[in-house]
C-alpha cells in the first residue's frame, strides 16, 4: 500500500517514476530520479537557521518508495560547491552491485563538486531502510532520508489498513566541520561527543499523525540520527513489532522500544474505537550517552496520534524509568535456524584512547581506521585474483579481514568502553547469537550460554557498556563491505573494519565510467594497493597512516592533567598581570 496520504513535514515527496513493463509474472518498475544535492537553509526545531544539505532545493529530502523487484536509477549531481558527497543505501545488500554501496574510500571515490554519479541497482529486499551520505561525517548536515520497499507477499499483508512513516533523529546547530574540529582535538582528550541541540520527529517538532478509530496501521520507524539512540512509545497504545532492519519477525507486543542510530522497526498499531482524546508519541534521547547535559537541553521530542483535531494535544506523562523491549527476543518469520558449524571466527576488541596529538580516537584491536589511497574495492579488482586474498594489500590501518565464499562467519565483539555502540554490517544482516549485559567484560566462550534455536537477525546491533556480543552470518555476498559503529562521531574517530568477502568471485566486475571519472577529478588512484603501488602490491610505503602513538607511559589522565595545568597556568599569568596593573595604578594615584 502506498503512502498516498503521507505528508513529509508539509511537503509531498514527488517522485517521477518511469514504468518499464517486463516479461515477468509481475511487472517491475524502473524508478529514475535526478538528485541535485546542494545547500538550503533549514530550522526544523524552530531555534536556529542553519545551512543544510537538501535535494533539488528542498529539505527534508525525498522518501524513496518502491516494491521488491523494482530497479532504481539515481543520477546524483553534487551542487554543494564546497564539499564532496556520496549516497549509501543503508541495509541493502547490493548483491552483485558492490560498487553501488556508496561508502567512499571503500567502493567509490567521493563525488567532487560539479560532478555527477549514477547509482543503479535493484530493490531485492522488502522492509524499512534509509539512505545517507557516507563520507566526511556529512549526513548529520541533513543528507539522510527514508526508503520503504513494499512486499506484496509479506506475512502481514491484509492485517493493516494503512501504512505510516515516522523518522527520529538528532539535530545540531553548528556545522559538522566545526564540530569535528573541536571533537578530534587535544582540547577534548576524553573524547566527549558533541551533544545534539534537539531531537526531531519526521524532521520537525510537534508532529501530528491523523488517525481514524478502530483501524490498524503499519508504522515504519527509522532512527536517522548521528549520535542519540531514542526510547520510543505511543501513550495508551501497544505496538506489535513485525519487522526489524528489513527482517520480518513473529509479532511481539511492546510498550516501548529502544532504537539506535541506523536501526529500523515496523510495528502494527491498532487505534482505539473512540475519538474522545488524542495521545502523545514520544521519542526520548538516551541521555546515558551524553558526557555533559547542556543547560536548557530538551532531550525529548513529542508528536501526537490525533483522533480529533478539536481536542487538546496532551503533554506526555512523566515516567519513573525507561524500560524498552529486548530486541534479542525477536524471532524471524522465515525460521532460519542458528548457524552451528562456524568456519571462521574473529574477534574485535573496542577501545577509545589518545594518540600523539592529544586527541581521542577509536580502536579495533589497537588499530584506528585510516582510509587507503585507493578505494578498497578497486584494490581488490586491480592487484590480481591471487593477491586480492591477502589482507595486507588493503593497508595496515584498514583493519581488513578476508573471507572465503559461502562460509559461516562469526564475529566476537568486546567493548572496553563505558558507552553503548550500535554496530552495522554492510552487505548482510546477521544472526544475533548472544549479547551480554552491561559490565560483562570480555567474551570467553559459549559454555553455560543458552544459544537461540532461531536467532533474531538485523543489520545494526548495539553492544552494552563494557559488554560483548557474538554474531554470525554466511559469506554469500562477494564484495568489500564495512563493519563499523554507526555513531557518526565514532566513525570519524576510526571505529571501522573492512570485510573483504570472496574477492576472487568479484574479479571482472565492471566499474562504470562515471565512477572512474569522479576519481580522476578528485585526484584519487583507481588501481594498486592501499598505497597506490601497482608494481609491488605488497610494498605499502607511503600509505596513509594514523597520528603517531603517545609516548610510552603517557596516559589519557596525563593529557587531561596537562591540559588543565596549561589552562591553570594561563589563568595564573592573567591574574598576576591584572594584580600587577592594579598595583601600578594604585602607586600612580
VENDA-V682664 format. One line per field, one symbol per residue. burial: + if it has 24 or more other C-alpha atoms within 12 Angstrom, else -. Layout:
burial: ???
//
This chain:
burial: +-+--+-++---+--------------+++++++++++++-++++----+++++++-+++++++++++++++++++++++--+++++++++++++++++++++++++++++++++++++++++++++++++++++++++++++++++++++--+-+---++++++++++++++-++--++--++++++++++++++++++++++++++++++---+++++++++++++++++++++++++++++++++++++++++++++++++++++++++----+++++++++++-++-------++++++++++-----+--+---------++++++++----+++---++++++++++++--+++++++++++++++++++++++++++--+++++++++++++++++++-++++++++++++++++++++++++++++++----+++-------++-++++++++++++++++++++++++++++++++++++++++++++++++++++++---+--++++++--+-+++++++++++--++-+--++-+---------+--+------------------------------
//
